[in-house]
Amino acid sequence: VASNMPLDEFARRLLTARGGAEDDPAAAYLTISKDVNDTVERTTQVFCGVRMLCARCHSHPLENWTQADYYGVASFFTQASTKTDPRQPGVQNAKLLFLNSPAGPATNPRTSRPQPPRYLGGQEPALGSDVDRREAYARWLTAPDNPYFAKALVNRYWKHFFGRGLVDPEDDMRVTNPASNPDLLDALAKDFIAHKFDLKHLVRTIAN
């Protein structure tokens, strides 16, 4: 906050960190996950304002998300593995995050086949077997043309200051739960992107 790290950089740091708390505290974002499902649901809810839990077992009843969408996101994170951090004996839940490069994609339980990595919206990027798939997801997530990231964050900060998001609940953005003022949400998101995800600018804009 003091250095005003842009929030796109902040998100990429969290999603692609490695090591333990001593190496990079950002690694804690993924080491606290119980499993890949936990990572999928938290990451989409926090950074996209989208609740994916229902799509784990069946197509989402209130949105167009399917199991292919759910496990497609999961496939970006199956390489992220954890183990106990031997440098911190006696520290409960002290973990190291490391990349298991050979790990394949997630399995779609509906088809019983490996699910290729898939961004929300259906695009399936061609990724080599030796790349960190989290980096591809982080780049997609924080791209200026991403339809979710900026809106999800400005909506969260609107709620922080006014007690209620323009979309409420703030992490349930969908066609069937529209914003109370969609023009305002769009304008805030566009301004946030134009100022390169500058958090202090966003706070000043909302507060003024």
Rosetta constraint file for C-alpha pairs under 8 A:
AtomPair CA 1 CA 5 HARMONIC 6.54 0.50
AtomPair CA 4 CA 198 HARMONIC 7.02 0.50
AtomPair CA 4 CA 199 HARMONIC 6.64 0.50
AtomPair CA 4 CA 200 HARMONIC 6.69 0.50
AtomPair CA 5 CA 9 HARMONIC 6.78 0.50
AtomPair CA 5 CA 10 HARMONIC 6.48 0.50
AtomPair CA 5 CA 198 HARMONIC 7.48 0.50
AtomPair CA 5 CA 199 HARMONIC 7.79 0.50
AtomPair CA 6 CA 10 HARMONIC 6.29 0.50
AtomPair CA 6 CA 196 HARMONIC 6.86 0.50
AtomPair CA 6 CA 197 HARMONIC 5.16 0.50
AtomPair CA 6 CA 198 HARMONIC 5.03 0.50
AtomPair CA 6 CA 199 HARMONIC 6.41 0.50
AtomPair CA 7 CA 11 HARMONIC 6.07 0.50
AtomPair CA 7 CA 197 HARMONIC 5.42 0.50
AtomPair CA 7 CA 198 HARMONIC 6.72 0.50
AtomPair CA 7 CA 199 HARMONIC 6.58 0.50
AtomPair CA 8 CA 12 HARMONIC 6.29 0.50
AtomPair CA 8 CA 142 HARMONIC 5.25 0.50
AtomPair CA 8 CA 197 HARMONIC 6.18 0.50
AtomPair CA 9 CA 13 HARMONIC 6.15 0.50
AtomPair CA 10 CA 14 HARMONIC 6.44 0.50
AtomPair CA 11 CA 15 HARMONIC 6.27 0.50
AtomPair CA 11 CA 47 HARMONIC 7.98 0.50
AtomPair CA 11 CA 138 HARMONIC 7.37 0.50
AtomPair CA 11 CA 142 HARMONIC 7.61 0.50
AtomPair CA 12 CA 16 HARMONIC 6.03 0.50
AtomPair CA 12 CA 135 HARMONIC 7.63 0.50
AtomPair CA 12 CA 138 HARMONIC 5.29 0.50
AtomPair CA 12 CA 139 HARMONIC 7.37 0.50
AtomPair CA 12 CA 142 HARMONIC 7.56 0.50
AtomPair CA 13 CA 17 HARMONIC 5.75 0.50
AtomPair CA 13 CA 26 HARMONIC 6.38 0.50
AtomPair CA 14 CA 26 HARMONIC 4.90 0.50
AtomPair CA 14 CA 27 HARMONIC 6.35 0.50
AtomPair CA 14 CA 28 HARMONIC 7.99 0.50
AtomPair CA 14 CA 29 HARMONIC 5.97 0.50
AtomPair CA 14 CA 30 HARMONIC 7.63 0.50
AtomPair CA 15 CA 27 HARMONIC 7.86 0.50
AtomPair CA 15 CA 29 HARMONIC 7.36 0.50
AtomPair CA 15 CA 30 HARMONIC 7.17 0.50
AtomPair CA 15 CA 134 HARMONIC 6.58 0.50
AtomPair CA 15 CA 135 HARMONIC 7.68 0.50
AtomPair CA 15 CA 138 HARMONIC 6.55 0.50
AtomPair CA 16 CA 27 HARMONIC 7.79 0.50
AtomPair CA 16 CA 134 HARMONIC 5.92 0.50
AtomPair CA 16 CA 135 HARMONIC 6.10 0.50
AtomPair CA 16 CA 138 HARMONIC 7.50 0.50
AtomPair CA 17 CA 24 HARMONIC 6.76 0.50
AtomPair CA 17 CA 26 HARMONIC 5.92 0.50
AtomPair CA 17 CA 27 HARMONIC 4.84 0.50
AtomPair CA 17 CA 97 HARMONIC 7.70 0.50
AtomPair CA 18 CA 23 HARMONIC 7.71 0.50
AtomPair CA 18 CA 24 HARMONIC 6.91 0.50
AtomPair CA 18 CA 27 HARMONIC 5.58 0.50
AtomPair CA 18 CA 96 HARMONIC 7.40 0.50
AtomPair CA 18 CA 97 HARMONIC 5.06 0.50
AtomPair CA 18 CA 98 HARMONIC 5.59 0.50
AtomPair CA 18 CA 99 HARMONIC 7.51 0.50
AtomPair CA 19 CA 23 HARMONIC 5.56 0.50
AtomPair CA 19 CA 24 HARMONIC 6.42 0.50
AtomPair CA 19 CA 27 HARMONIC 6.41 0.50
AtomPair CA 19 CA 96 HARMONIC 4.85 0.50
AtomPair CA 19 CA 97 HARMONIC 4.78 0.50
AtomPair CA 19 CA 98 HARMONIC 6.12 0.50
AtomPair CA 20 CA 24 HARMONIC 6.12 0.50
AtomPair CA 20 CA 25 HARMONIC 6.80 0.50
AtomPair CA 20 CA 27 HARMONIC 6.13 0.50
AtomPair CA 20 CA 28 HARMONIC 7.30 0.50
AtomPair CA 20 CA 85 HARMONIC 6.91 0.50
AtomPair CA 20 CA 94 HARMONIC 7.53 0.50
AtomPair CA 20 CA 95 HARMONIC 5.93 0.50
AtomPair CA 20 CA 96 HARMONIC 4.40 0.50
AtomPair CA 20 CA 97 HARMONIC 6.21 0.50
AtomPair CA 21 CA 25 HARMONIC 4.30 0.50
AtomPair CA 21 CA 26 HARMONIC 7.41 0.50
AtomPair CA 21 CA 27 HARMONIC 6.55 0.50
AtomPair CA 21 CA 28 HARMONIC 6.61 0.50
AtomPair CA 21 CA 94 HARMONIC 7.91 0.50
AtomPair CA 21 CA 95 HARMONIC 7.93 0.50
AtomPair CA 21 CA 96 HARMONIC 7.82 0.50
AtomPair CA 27 CA 31 HARMONIC 6.29 0.50
AtomPair CA 27 CA 96 HARMONIC 7.94 0.50
AtomPair CA 27 CA 97 HARMONIC 6.49 0.50
AtomPair CA 28 CA 32 HARMONIC 5.98 0.50
AtomPair CA 29 CA 33 HARMONIC 7.55 0.50
AtomPair CA 30 CA 39 HARMONIC 6.78 0.50
AtomPair CA 30 CA 97 HARMONIC 7.58 0.50
AtomPair CA 31 CA 82 HARMONIC 6.44 0.50
AtomPair CA 31 CA 95 HARMONIC 6.43 0.50
AtomPair CA 31 CA 96 HARMONIC 7.23 0.50
AtomPair CA 31 CA 97 HARMONIC 6.21 0.50
AtomPair CA 33 CA 38 HARMONIC 5.51 0.50
AtomPair CA 33 CA 39 HARMONIC 5.73 0.50
AtomPair CA 34 CA 38 HARMONIC 6.00 0.50
AtomPair CA 34 CA 39 HARMONIC 7.93 0.50
AtomPair CA 35 CA 39 HARMONIC 6.67 0.50
AtomPair CA 36 CA 40 HARMONIC 6.24 0.50
AtomPair CA 36 CA 74 HARMONIC 6.23 0.50
AtomPair CA 36 CA 77 HARMONIC 6.59 0.50
AtomPair CA 36 CA 78 HARMONIC 6.53 0.50
AtomPair CA 37 CA 41 HARMONIC 6.21 0.50
AtomPair CA 37 CA 56 HARMONIC 7.97 0.50
AtomPair CA 37 CA 74 HARMONIC 6.82 0.50
AtomPair CA 38 CA 42 HARMONIC 6.06 0.50
AtomPair CA 39 CA 43 HARMONIC 5.81 0.50
AtomPair CA 39 CA 74 HARMONIC 7.76 0.50
AtomPair CA 39 CA 77 HARMONIC 7.69 0.50
AtomPair CA 40 CA 44 HARMONIC 6.12 0.50
AtomPair CA 40 CA 52 HARMONIC 7.68 0.50
AtomPair CA 40 CA 70 HARMONIC 7.42 0.50
AtomPair CA 40 CA 73 HARMONIC 6.41 0.50
AtomPair CA 40 CA 74 HARMONIC 5.72 0.50
AtomPair CA 41 CA 45 HARMONIC 5.98 0.50
AtomPair CA 41 CA 51 HARMONIC 6.65 0.50
AtomPair CA 41 CA 52 HARMONIC 5.63 0.50
AtomPair CA 41 CA 53 HARMONIC 6.10 0.50
AtomPair CA 42 CA 46 HARMONIC 5.87 0.50
AtomPair CA 43 CA 47 HARMONIC 5.84 0.50
AtomPair CA 43 CA 48 HARMONIC 7.49 0.50
AtomPair CA 44 CA 48 HARMONIC 4.93 0.50
AtomPair CA 44 CA 49 HARMONIC 6.35 0.50
AtomPair CA 44 CA 50 HARMONIC 5.45 0.50
AtomPair CA 44 CA 51 HARMONIC 6.70 0.50
AtomPair CA 44 CA 52 HARMONIC 7.05 0.50
AtomPair CA 45 CA 49 HARMONIC 4.60 0.50
AtomPair CA 45 CA 50 HARMONIC 4.71 0.50
AtomPair CA 45 CA 51 HARMONIC 5.29 0.50
AtomPair CA 45 CA 52 HARMONIC 7.45 0.50
AtomPair CA 45 CA 171 HARMONIC 5.57 0.50
AtomPair CA 45 CA 172 HARMONIC 7.54 0.50
AtomPair CA 46 CA 50 HARMONIC 7.78 0.50
AtomPair CA 46 CA 152 HARMONIC 7.63 0.50
AtomPair CA 46 CA 171 HARMONIC 6.77 0.50
AtomPair CA 47 CA 141 HARMONIC 7.94 0.50
AtomPair CA 47 CA 148 HARMONIC 7.56 0.50
AtomPair CA 47 CA 149 HARMONIC 5.61 0.50
AtomPair CA 47 CA 152 HARMONIC 6.19 0.50
AtomPair CA 47 CA 153 HARMONIC 6.84 0.50
AtomPair CA 48 CA 148 HARMONIC 4.79 0.50
AtomPair CA 48 CA 149 HARMONIC 5.05 0.50
AtomPair CA 48 CA 151 HARMONIC 7.81 0.50
AtomPair CA 48 CA 152 HARMONIC 5.34 0.50
AtomPair CA 48 CA 153 HARMONIC 7.93 0.50
AtomPair CA 48 CA 171 HARMONIC 7.73 0.50
AtomPair CA 49 CA 148 HARMONIC 7.08 0.50
AtomPair CA 49 CA 149 HARMONIC 7.84 0.50
AtomPair CA 49 CA 152 HARMONIC 4.96 0.50
AtomPair CA 49 CA 170 HARMONIC 6.69 0.50
AtomPair CA 49 CA 171 HARMONIC 4.05 0.50
AtomPair CA 49 CA 172 HARMONIC 5.54 0.50
AtomPair CA 49 CA 173 HARMONIC 5.37 0.50
AtomPair CA 50 CA 171 HARMONIC 5.92 0.50
AtomPair CA 50 CA 172 HARMONIC 5.35 0.50
AtomPair CA 50 CA 173 HARMONIC 5.63 0.50
AtomPair CA 50 CA 174 HARMONIC 7.21 0.50
AtomPair CA 51 CA 171 HARMONIC 6.85 0.50
AtomPair CA 51 CA 172 HARMONIC 5.87 0.50
AtomPair CA 51 CA 173 HARMONIC 7.94 0.50
AtomPair CA 52 CA 56 HARMONIC 7.00 0.50
AtomPair CA 52 CA 60 HARMONIC 7.66 0.50
AtomPair CA 52 CA 65 HARMONIC 7.46 0.50
AtomPair CA 52 CA 70 HARMONIC 6.65 0.50
AtomPair CA 54 CA 58 HARMONIC 6.33 0.50
AtomPair CA 54 CA 59 HARMONIC 6.92 0.50
AtomPair CA 54 CA 60 HARMONIC 5.33 0.50
AtomPair CA 54 CA 61 HARMONIC 7.64 0.50
AtomPair CA 55 CA 59 HARMONIC 5.01 0.50
AtomPair CA 55 CA 60 HARMONIC 5.05 0.50
AtomPair CA 55 CA 65 HARMONIC 6.17 0.50
AtomPair CA 55 CA 66 HARMONIC 5.35 0.50
AtomPair CA 55 CA 67 HARMONIC 5.15 0.50
AtomPair CA 55 CA 69 HARMONIC 7.71 0.50
AtomPair CA 55 CA 70 HARMONIC 5.93 0.50
AtomPair CA 56 CA 67 HARMONIC 5.79 0.50
AtomPair CA 56 CA 70 HARMONIC 6.05 0.50
AtomPair CA 56 CA 71 HARMONIC 7.53 0.50
AtomPair CA 57 CA 67 HARMONIC 6.77 0.50
AtomPair CA 58 CA 66 HARMONIC 6.58 0.50
AtomPair CA 58 CA 67 HARMONIC 6.09 0.50
AtomPair CA 59 CA 64 HARMONIC 7.20 0.50
AtomPair CA 59 CA 65 HARMONIC 5.92 0.50
AtomPair CA 59 CA 66 HARMONIC 4.32 0.50
AtomPair CA 59 CA 67 HARMONIC 6.16 0.50
AtomPair CA 60 CA 64 HARMONIC 6.20 0.50
AtomPair CA 60 CA 65 HARMONIC 5.32 0.50
AtomPair CA 60 CA 66 HARMONIC 6.22 0.50
AtomPair CA 62 CA 174 HARMONIC 7.90 0.50
AtomPair CA 62 CA 176 HARMONIC 6.77 0.50
AtomPair CA 63 CA 174 HARMONIC 6.62 0.50
AtomPair CA 63 CA 175 HARMONIC 7.17 0.50
AtomPair CA 63 CA 176 HARMONIC 7.50 0.50
AtomPair CA 65 CA 69 HARMONIC 5.89 0.50
AtomPair CA 65 CA 70 HARMONIC 7.31 0.50
AtomPair CA 66 CA 70 HARMONIC 6.44 0.50
AtomPair CA 67 CA 71 HARMONIC 5.98 0.50
AtomPair CA 67 CA 72 HARMONIC 7.98 0.50
AtomPair CA 67 CA 108 HARMONIC 6.74 0.50
AtomPair CA 67 CA 109 HARMONIC 7.92 0.50
AtomPair CA 67 CA 110 HARMONIC 7.31 0.50
AtomPair CA 68 CA 72 HARMONIC 5.59 0.50
AtomPair CA 68 CA 108 HARMONIC 6.53 0.50
AtomPair CA 68 CA 115 HARMONIC 6.75 0.50
AtomPair CA 68 CA 118 HARMONIC 7.79 0.50
AtomPair CA 69 CA 73 HARMONIC 6.36 0.50
AtomPair CA 69 CA 118 HARMONIC 6.33 0.50
AtomPair CA 69 CA 119 HARMONIC 7.32 0.50
AtomPair CA 69 CA 120 HARMONIC 6.30 0.50
AtomPair CA 69 CA 121 HARMONIC 7.76 0.50
AtomPair CA 69 CA 122 HARMONIC 6.94 0.50
AtomPair CA 70 CA 74 HARMONIC 6.40 0.50
AtomPair CA 71 CA 75 HARMONIC 6.10 0.50
AtomPair CA 71 CA 106 HARMONIC 5.90 0.50
AtomPair CA 71 CA 107 HARMONIC 6.89 0.50
AtomPair CA 71 CA 108 HARMONIC 5.94 0.50
AtomPair CA 71 CA 115 HARMONIC 6.22 0.50
AtomPair CA 71 CA 117 HARMONIC 7.67 0.50
AtomPair CA 71 CA 118 HARMONIC 7.93 0.50
AtomPair CA 72 CA 76 HARMONIC 7.25 0.50
AtomPair CA 72 CA 106 HARMONIC 7.29 0.50
AtomPair CA 72 CA 115 HARMONIC 5.69 0.50
AtomPair CA 72 CA 116 HARMONIC 5.76 0.50
AtomPair CA 72 CA 117 HARMONIC 4.35 0.50
AtomPair CA 72 CA 118 HARMONIC 4.20 0.50
AtomPair CA 72 CA 119 HARMONIC 6.85 0.50
AtomPair CA 73 CA 77 HARMONIC 7.45 0.50
AtomPair CA 73 CA 117 HARMONIC 5.97 0.50
AtomPair CA 73 CA 118 HARMONIC 5.61 0.50
AtomPair CA 73 CA 119 HARMONIC 6.18 0.50
AtomPair CA 73 CA 120 HARMONIC 7.37 0.50
AtomPair CA 74 CA 78 HARMONIC 6.43 0.50
AtomPair CA 74 CA 105 HARMONIC 7.57 0.50
AtomPair CA 74 CA 106 HARMONIC 6.04 0.50
AtomPair CA 74 CA 117 HARMONIC 7.37 0.50
AtomPair CA 75 CA 104 HARMONIC 7.59 0.50
AtomPair CA 75 CA 105 HARMONIC 4.37 0.50
AtomPair CA 75 CA 106 HARMONIC 4.82 0.50
AtomPair CA 75 CA 115 HARMONIC 6.89 0.50
AtomPair CA 75 CA 116 HARMONIC 6.57 0.50
AtomPair CA 75 CA 117 HARMONIC 4.92 0.50
AtomPair CA 75 CA 118 HARMONIC 7.68 0.50
AtomPair CA 75 CA 133 HARMONIC 7.89 0.50
AtomPair CA 76 CA 105 HARMONIC 7.31 0.50
AtomPair CA 76 CA 117 HARMONIC 5.76 0.50
AtomPair CA 76 CA 133 HARMONIC 4.88 0.50
AtomPair CA 76 CA 134 HARMONIC 5.24 0.50
AtomPair CA 76 CA 136 HARMONIC 7.83 0.50
AtomPair CA 76 CA 137 HARMONIC 6.48 0.50
AtomPair CA 77 CA 133 HARMONIC 6.85 0.50
AtomPair CA 77 CA 134 HARMONIC 5.91 0.50
AtomPair CA 78 CA 103 HARMONIC 6.43 0.50
AtomPair CA 78 CA 104 HARMONIC 6.95 0.50
AtomPair CA 78 CA 105 HARMONIC 6.19 0.50
AtomPair CA 78 CA 106 HARMONIC 6.57 0.50
AtomPair CA 79 CA 99 HARMONIC 5.49 0.50
AtomPair CA 79 CA 100 HARMONIC 4.77 0.50
AtomPair CA 79 CA 101 HARMONIC 5.71 0.50
AtomPair CA 79 CA 102 HARMONIC 7.37 0.50
AtomPair CA 79 CA 103 HARMONIC 5.24 0.50
AtomPair CA 79 CA 104 HARMONIC 7.37 0.50
AtomPair CA 79 CA 132 HARMONIC 7.44 0.50
AtomPair CA 79 CA 133 HARMONIC 7.54 0.50
AtomPair CA 80 CA 97 HARMONIC 6.73 0.50
AtomPair CA 80 CA 98 HARMONIC 6.04 0.50
AtomPair CA 80 CA 99 HARMONIC 5.03 0.50
AtomPair CA 80 CA 100 HARMONIC 6.24 0.50
AtomPair CA 81 CA 97 HARMONIC 5.75 0.50
AtomPair CA 81 CA 98 HARMONIC 5.42 0.50
AtomPair CA 81 CA 99 HARMONIC 6.07 0.50
AtomPair CA 81 CA 100 HARMONIC 6.34 0.50
AtomPair CA 82 CA 95 HARMONIC 6.22 0.50
AtomPair CA 82 CA 96 HARMONIC 5.38 0.50
AtomPair CA 82 CA 97 HARMONIC 4.59 0.50
AtomPair CA 82 CA 98 HARMONIC 6.09 0.50
AtomPair CA 83 CA 95 HARMONIC 5.45 0.50
AtomPair CA 83 CA 96 HARMONIC 5.34 0.50
AtomPair CA 83 CA 97 HARMONIC 6.86 0.50
AtomPair CA 84 CA 93 HARMONIC 7.28 0.50
AtomPair CA 84 CA 94 HARMONIC 5.98 0.50
AtomPair CA 84 CA 95 HARMONIC 4.44 0.50
AtomPair CA 84 CA 96 HARMONIC 6.02 0.50
AtomPair CA 85 CA 89 HARMONIC 7.58 0.50
AtomPair CA 85 CA 94 HARMONIC 5.49 0.50
AtomPair CA 85 CA 95 HARMONIC 4.61 0.50
AtomPair CA 85 CA 96 HARMONIC 5.16 0.50
AtomPair CA 88 CA 94 HARMONIC 6.57 0.50
AtomPair CA 99 CA 132 HARMONIC 7.49 0.50
AtomPair CA 101 CA 129 HARMONIC 7.37 0.50
AtomPair CA 101 CA 130 HARMONIC 6.11 0.50
AtomPair CA 101 CA 131 HARMONIC 7.15 0.50
AtomPair CA 101 CA 132 HARMONIC 6.94 0.50
AtomPair CA 102 CA 129 HARMONIC 7.00 0.50
AtomPair CA 102 CA 130 HARMONIC 7.34 0.50
AtomPair CA 104 CA 114 HARMONIC 7.80 0.50
AtomPair CA 105 CA 114 HARMONIC 5.84 0.50
AtomPair CA 105 CA 115 HARMONIC 6.04 0.50
AtomPair CA 105 CA 116 HARMONIC 6.22 0.50
AtomPair CA 105 CA 117 HARMONIC 6.94 0.50
AtomPair CA 106 CA 114 HARMONIC 5.72 0.50
AtomPair CA 106 CA 115 HARMONIC 5.64 0.50
AtomPair CA 106 CA 116 HARMONIC 7.68 0.50
AtomPair CA 107 CA 112 HARMONIC 6.10 0.50
AtomPair CA 107 CA 113 HARMONIC 5.42 0.50
AtomPair CA 107 CA 114 HARMONIC 4.32 0.50
AtomPair CA 107 CA 115 HARMONIC 5.44 0.50
AtomPair CA 108 CA 112 HARMONIC 5.43 0.50
AtomPair CA 108 CA 113 HARMONIC 5.67 0.50
AtomPair CA 108 CA 114 HARMONIC 6.07 0.50
AtomPair CA 108 CA 115 HARMONIC 5.50 0.50
AtomPair CA 109 CA 113 HARMONIC 7.35 0.50
AtomPair CA 116 CA 124 HARMONIC 6.72 0.50
AtomPair CA 117 CA 124 HARMONIC 5.77 0.50
AtomPair CA 117 CA 125 HARMONIC 6.86 0.50
AtomPair CA 118 CA 122 HARMONIC 5.91 0.50
AtomPair CA 118 CA 123 HARMONIC 5.61 0.50
AtomPair CA 118 CA 124 HARMONIC 4.43 0.50
AtomPair CA 118 CA 125 HARMONIC 6.92 0.50
AtomPair CA 119 CA 123 HARMONIC 5.49 0.50
AtomPair CA 119 CA 124 HARMONIC 6.39 0.50
AtomPair CA 119 CA 137 HARMONIC 7.32 0.50
AtomPair CA 119 CA 140 HARMONIC 7.69 0.50
AtomPair CA 127 CA 131 HARMONIC 7.02 0.50
AtomPair CA 127 CA 133 HARMONIC 7.37 0.50
AtomPair CA 132 CA 136 HARMONIC 7.41 0.50
AtomPair CA 133 CA 137 HARMONIC 6.55 0.50
AtomPair CA 134 CA 138 HARMONIC 6.08 0.50
AtomPair CA 135 CA 139 HARMONIC 6.16 0.50
AtomPair CA 136 CA 140 HARMONIC 6.27 0.50
AtomPair CA 137 CA 141 HARMONIC 5.98 0.50
AtomPair CA 138 CA 142 HARMONIC 6.20 0.50
AtomPair CA 139 CA 143 HARMONIC 5.98 0.50
AtomPair CA 140 CA 146 HARMONIC 6.85 0.50
AtomPair CA 141 CA 146 HARMONIC 6.20 0.50
AtomPair CA 141 CA 148 HARMONIC 7.85 0.50
AtomPair CA 141 CA 149 HARMONIC 6.33 0.50
AtomPair CA 142 CA 146 HARMONIC 6.66 0.50
AtomPair CA 142 CA 149 HARMONIC 6.43 0.50
AtomPair CA 144 CA 193 HARMONIC 6.12 0.50
AtomPair CA 146 CA 150 HARMONIC 7.69 0.50
AtomPair CA 147 CA 151 HARMONIC 7.39 0.50
AtomPair CA 148 CA 152 HARMONIC 5.92 0.50
AtomPair CA 149 CA 153 HARMONIC 6.33 0.50
AtomPair CA 150 CA 154 HARMONIC 6.16 0.50
AtomPair CA 150 CA 189 HARMONIC 5.17 0.50
AtomPair CA 150 CA 190 HARMONIC 7.78 0.50
AtomPair CA 150 CA 192 HARMONIC 6.82 0.50
AtomPair CA 150 CA 193 HARMONIC 6.78 0.50
AtomPair CA 150 CA 197 HARMONIC 7.78 0.50
AtomPair CA 151 CA 155 HARMONIC 5.94 0.50
AtomPair CA 151 CA 185 HARMONIC 6.70 0.50
AtomPair CA 151 CA 186 HARMONIC 7.20 0.50
AtomPair CA 151 CA 188 HARMONIC 7.73 0.50
AtomPair CA 151 CA 189 HARMONIC 5.17 0.50
AtomPair CA 152 CA 156 HARMONIC 6.29 0.50
AtomPair CA 152 CA 170 HARMONIC 7.57 0.50
AtomPair CA 152 CA 171 HARMONIC 7.31 0.50
AtomPair CA 152 CA 173 HARMONIC 7.74 0.50
AtomPair CA 153 CA 157 HARMONIC 6.36 0.50
AtomPair CA 154 CA 158 HARMONIC 6.06 0.50
AtomPair CA 154 CA 185 HARMONIC 7.54 0.50
AtomPair CA 154 CA 188 HARMONIC 6.63 0.50
AtomPair CA 154 CA 189 HARMONIC 6.30 0.50
AtomPair CA 154 CA 192 HARMONIC 7.69 0.50
AtomPair CA 154 CA 202 HARMONIC 7.52 0.50
AtomPair CA 155 CA 159 HARMONIC 6.30 0.50
AtomPair CA 155 CA 165 HARMONIC 5.42 0.50
AtomPair CA 155 CA 166 HARMONIC 6.02 0.50
AtomPair CA 155 CA 167 HARMONIC 6.75 0.50
AtomPair CA 155 CA 170 HARMONIC 6.35 0.50
AtomPair CA 155 CA 185 HARMONIC 7.16 0.50
AtomPair CA 156 CA 160 HARMONIC 6.26 0.50
AtomPair CA 156 CA 165 HARMONIC 6.36 0.50
AtomPair CA 156 CA 170 HARMONIC 5.96 0.50
AtomPair CA 156 CA 171 HARMONIC 7.90 0.50
AtomPair CA 157 CA 161 HARMONIC 6.46 0.50
AtomPair CA 157 CA 165 HARMONIC 7.91 0.50
AtomPair CA 157 CA 203 HARMONIC 7.57 0.50
AtomPair CA 158 CA 162 HARMONIC 6.02 0.50
AtomPair CA 158 CA 163 HARMONIC 7.72 0.50
AtomPair CA 158 CA 164 HARMONIC 7.16 0.50
AtomPair CA 158 CA 165 HARMONIC 5.59 0.50
AtomPair CA 158 CA 166 HARMONIC 7.03 0.50
AtomPair CA 158 CA 206 HARMONIC 7.02 0.50
AtomPair CA 159 CA 163 HARMONIC 4.74 0.50
AtomPair CA 159 CA 164 HARMONIC 4.35 0.50
AtomPair CA 159 CA 165 HARMONIC 4.16 0.50
AtomPair CA 159 CA 166 HARMONIC 7.38 0.50
AtomPair CA 159 CA 170 HARMONIC 7.20 0.50
AtomPair CA 160 CA 164 HARMONIC 7.47 0.50
AtomPair CA 160 CA 165 HARMONIC 7.95 0.50
AtomPair CA 161 CA 207 HARMONIC 7.83 0.50
AtomPair CA 164 CA 168 HARMONIC 6.39 0.50
AtomPair CA 164 CA 169 HARMONIC 7.64 0.50
AtomPair CA 164 CA 170 HARMONIC 7.53 0.50
AtomPair CA 165 CA 169 HARMONIC 6.72 0.50
AtomPair CA 165 CA 170 HARMONIC 5.26 0.50
AtomPair CA 166 CA 170 HARMONIC 7.52 0.50
AtomPair CA 166 CA 179 HARMONIC 5.12 0.50
AtomPair CA 166 CA 180 HARMONIC 5.39 0.50
AtomPair CA 166 CA 181 HARMONIC 6.34 0.50
AtomPair CA 166 CA 182 HARMONIC 7.76 0.50
AtomPair CA 166 CA 185 HARMONIC 6.85 0.50
AtomPair CA 167 CA 171 HARMONIC 7.99 0.50
AtomPair CA 167 CA 172 HARMONIC 7.41 0.50
AtomPair CA 167 CA 173 HARMONIC 6.38 0.50
AtomPair CA 167 CA 177 HARMONIC 7.08 0.50
AtomPair CA 167 CA 178 HARMONIC 6.32 0.50
AtomPair CA 167 CA 179 HARMONIC 4.41 0.50
AtomPair CA 167 CA 180 HARMONIC 6.42 0.50
AtomPair CA 168 CA 172 HARMONIC 6.92 0.50
AtomPair CA 168 CA 173 HARMONIC 7.85 0.50
AtomPair CA 168 CA 177 HARMONIC 7.72 0.50
AtomPair CA 168 CA 179 HARMONIC 7.56 0.50
AtomPair CA 169 CA 173 HARMONIC 7.79 0.50
AtomPair CA 172 CA 177 HARMONIC 7.38 0.50
AtomPair CA 173 CA 177 HARMONIC 6.26 0.50
AtomPair CA 173 CA 178 HARMONIC 7.16 0.50
AtomPair CA 174 CA 178 HARMONIC 6.56 0.50
AtomPair CA 178 CA 182 HARMONIC 7.38 0.50
AtomPair CA 179 CA 185 HARMONIC 7.32 0.50
AtomPair CA 181 CA 185 HARMONIC 6.46 0.50
AtomPair CA 182 CA 186 HARMONIC 6.09 0.50
AtomPair CA 183 CA 187 HARMONIC 6.08 0.50
AtomPair CA 184 CA 188 HARMONIC 6.10 0.50
AtomPair CA 185 CA 189 HARMONIC 6.15 0.50
AtomPair CA 186 CA 190 HARMONIC 6.13 0.50
AtomPair CA 187 CA 191 HARMONIC 6.11 0.50
AtomPair CA 188 CA 192 HARMONIC 6.03 0.50
AtomPair CA 188 CA 202 HARMONIC 7.94 0.50
AtomPair CA 189 CA 193 HARMONIC 6.23 0.50
AtomPair CA 190 CA 194 HARMONIC 6.06 0.50
AtomPair CA 191 CA 195 HARMONIC 6.21 0.50
AtomPair CA 192 CA 196 HARMONIC 6.45 0.50
AtomPair CA 192 CA 197 HARMONIC 5.20 0.50
AtomPair CA 192 CA 198 HARMONIC 6.67 0.50
AtomPair CA 192 CA 201 HARMONIC 7.75 0.50
AtomPair CA 192 CA 202 HARMONIC 6.26 0.50
AtomPair CA 193 CA 197 HARMONIC 5.41 0.50
AtomPair CA 195 CA 201 HARMONIC 7.49 0.50
AtomPair CA 197 CA 202 HARMONIC 7.94 0.50
AtomPair CA 198 CA 202 HARMONIC 6.37 0.50
AtomPair CA 199 CA 203 HARMONIC 6.20 0.50
AtomPair CA 200 CA 204 HARMONIC 6.17 0.50
AtomPair CA 201 CA 205 HARMONIC 6.07 0.50
AtomPair CA 202 CA 206 HARMONIC 6.21 0.50
AtomPair CA 203 CA 207 HARMONIC 5.97 0.50
AtomPair CA 204 CA 208 HARMONIC 5.87 0.50
